[in-house]
């Protein structure tokens, strides 16, 4: 592969399902898991003389661009069993968690000082650490004891999902995927699911809302570096623009407590029922009329963590289209989903898009009436 997959900011999008899974399989083949005693792990600044000498003695010159990339980002190296491994950006959170140290000041200290702090903490850490090696860098340092992190291989998770869709949703289509070192995510459209959508269409008609372009969808998001579990998000594509409408809480399988592919199979089998459960929440939103929809929209977006700049653009667009007319919480929620499209336009990174979609989904469970307030809404 000619792509610089080792780079911390590497990101790739896919329009072909087989190509995506093959890519994940290749990443798995270029990766490894390894358990070590936490107390035997050490960190050094990337420009430490010991690191420099080790890298210069390496026969393989592939390490030079990898170290250059590391110097642009973490500037940290992990030492284990007399070998040195550059630390990837996505590994930092798990390293701090394993060392049981936190604080904003850690981002400001010199790397030599940070390495000393981490080493002091790791020296007294009990148990094992589970190291994730990927493309010649360290991508994560998880807890390695039996009750800690459980490995769920990415290619198998996506293969099992595809097999489930082939069996239970024939006619589905692959709607795209993305990968970066923190998260992998794929999206499917569940075509021709008239039975699945019939009750939802009836609800929309009951509340005199549009039913055009309605399709069911599914997103699977997972991570090897602690970003998320194996999370299945039921969703809808709405309107001519196929706007993504998250349906609330996902089916989550966290990487702990003995999580396994068999348990993931069980989650897949709950998927159909999850769409039905989401309808009750959406019906409540359809029935709730907001007197001050723009204020409610801004208040909810602030509550669920939509960045202010994006929130203001969403609210402005909504006001231009709907004015100050009273409308349902569902219609406002549909307007909030535009935040994802704005983010995709400005920052098309998979991890950020997934996080945005998760935040939007939280609005389904918000007490909307608490934000339906008159007057000027202050951010």
Secondary structure, DSSP 8 states (H G I E B T S, - for coil): --S-TTSTT-EEEES-HHHHHHHHHHHHHTEEEEEEEGGG-EEEETT-HHHHHHHHH-S-TTHHHHHHHHHHTT-EEEEETTEEEEE-GGGHHHHHHHHT---GGGGTS-HHHHHHHHHHHHHT--SEEEEEEETTEEEEEEE-STTS-----HHHHHHHHHHHHHHHSTT-EEEEEEEESS-EEEEEEETT-HHHHHHHHHHHHHTT---TT-EEEEEEEE-SSSS--EEEEEEEEETTTTEEEE-SS-EEE-S-TT--HHHHHHHHHTHHHHHHHHHHHHHHHHH-EESSHHHHHHHHHHHHT--HHHHHHHHHHHHHHHTT--EEHHHHHHHHTHHHHHHHHH---HHHHHHHHHHHHHGGGS-GGGG---S----
